Each structure stands twice: as structure tokens, then as C-alpha cells.
């Protein structure tokens, strides 16, 4: 019986999707056989956005606030380098293209589109806010005596002087922002609640908001913002207690085959997954994306 040291939104989502996958990853700590290209391209976008925010925070002229890059294609050079590294990783078999017919260039285009949408749609709304954290941890956030782990992509403080004036400010709202390069998924709701309540506990601002930005969606459909109530915190703690009890009493870790098997980095070690993959080949373009960062 595995003892649960901590939980994260990804861990719970993996547990709910396939217990065998959960065992490979979190009980046996097996090395994944490959990285699906969707994950890799999502990481590239996340890293570039984190780098931008770190520049805003560290360069004197921005005064630790979100600024405006002079060039709307500010990410171009760094993205090209990352794309070349991704191409090499695909050639080496470390990163795998799962959908039949897809090319690595399709993922470069998605990454560029995400960064372009970010620059045009999201960045202007963040201007002038003070940067409190980039890839920040959740502090000592616990639910049902279980430490909750995760990373807050960006934490901002919106205050009375969000225009950049150096005059004294009064904190009003802490905003947590999370970048998504895949489609909306049901599991995102759990991450939103974990991160929202963790930020409430960590930053203790009078108001807190949590936003997902689905950077590959159509302009106008990119951002979703949440606030939650105290009742929802109690429900969340109950949910965590239930998941923890279920994991700690698990013995079989039975495989749950599904379309996810195609993206599962442990599929080469899973005979049931292999059988499913061979019996249910992906249809190619337009296939519903089960996994996304
Ligand atoms: S291949 Fe499928 S059944 Fe096997 S561990 Fe992965 S997700 Fe689970």
C-alpha cells in the first residue's frame, strides 16, 4: 500500500485516468519511455513566458511590473532555438509525435500561435501589475493533512497604482495566472481550486482570483477567471481525503485502457496498453486530445 506524501492536480488526474499509470509514475518512479510532443511544446511555451516575466521582474526599467515588449515578436529568437532542440529530440526518439500524419512543424505553429495570442490578448490586460511570483510554489498549503504541490505560472498584485507610479500602494487583489496550450479539460477544475486556495493561504490578499489562459483558443475565448467560496474549500478537503484514502488502500493498480494509452509514456511497459493501441489506432487530425499541459 503506497503512503501518500503529497498530492498535486496532476497526480489526482493520473490516479483517476489510470491506476497502472499512477503506479509507474508515483509508486515505482519508473523513467518514462518518451515525452509526447504536446507536452514538450507546452513546456517550451511555459518556459518562454516564465523567461519574459523574469526579465520584467529583474530589469530596472520595468520596476518588477509587467511591461510591454517593443517587438510584438519578442519571442522569435528564443522560440527558434527551442524549436530546433525539439526537432532534435523528435529525431532522437525522446519526444514522440503521437497523431498519425502530424509533423513537427505543426507543433511549432501551435507554439507560435500560443505566444502570439498571449502577446495580443493576454499581456495587454496584465500591464502594470506587480510581479509577486513566477513558477511560484504553493507554500505550506495542506488539505486534509495532505501537502498539496504545484507551480503557479504567474502571480500578480493588482493595486491602486497599477500604472507603474512609485507612490505608496494598497494591495487589492492577488491574481494567479496559468497558461494552457491544450484544450479545456474537466480535470482543470481541480487545479483551479487547488491553486486558488493555495494562493489565498500564501498571499493573504483581501481578494484573490485565478485565471486559466487557453492560448491556442480563438481570441475572445482564451481567458477564464474563477473565484471560489469557503464552502468549496471544505468540499475540496473532503475530496482530497477520499482520494488519499483510495490510493493508500489500493493493491491492484489495474490498467484502465483508453485513448490516453497512445500518449502514455509508460505504454511500452504495459501489455494491456499495447494491445489497446494496436486494436484502436488513432484516426489522425481532429482526434480528441486527451492529454494536454
Ligand atoms: S498504457 Fe494505458 S493502461 Fe497502460 S499504464 Fe498507460 S494509460 Fe494505463
Boltz pocket constraint, residues with backbone or C-beta under 6 A from the ligand:
constraints:
  - pocket:
      binder: B
      contacts: [[A, 17], [A, 18], [A, 19], [A, 20], [A, 21], [A, 255], [A, 256], [A, 257], [A, 258], [A, 260], [A, 261], [A, 264], [A, 265], [A, 266], [A, 267], [A, 270], [A, 272], [A, 273], [A, 274]]
      max_distance: 6.0
